[in-house]
Amino acid sequence: MQPEFSQSAPIYVQLMDISKRNIIRGEWRAGEKMPPVRDLAVKFGVNPNTVQRALSELEREGLVYSERTAGRFITKDVGAITALKDKTAKEYIQNFLGHMKQLGFNKEQLIKLIKEEDYNE
């Protein structure tokens, strides 16, 4: 299924975010070979050059690596994946807290609301 891209960020950045979520969730596992650029372009409904740019940036960040004739792979560095997961969670939490502060919630009210929520894993 093709994602709906927003106008708020370049498509390659949105592809990077999708890829990072796939890595965090374990859909793309450490050391696993990634699908070819052309397959990803078809899957996401974008130009292969856009996918190439996203993957090059992920490679620069150390989340993906290339082997000359074998293609691209997800990093084998589980610590880097854990760090990405923690960093992403902190960004979501900071965003959430900022919104809640704007709505006038204090820490105690938020803790109470969170405890009342049913969180099924």
Buried (B, 14 or more C-beta within 10 A) or exposed (E): EEBEBEEEEEBBBBBBBBBBBBBBEEEBBBEEEBBEBEEBBBEBEBEBEBBBBBBBBBBEEEBBBEEEEEEBBBBEBEEBBEEBBEEBEEEEEEEEEEEBEEEEBEEEEBEEEEEEEEEEE
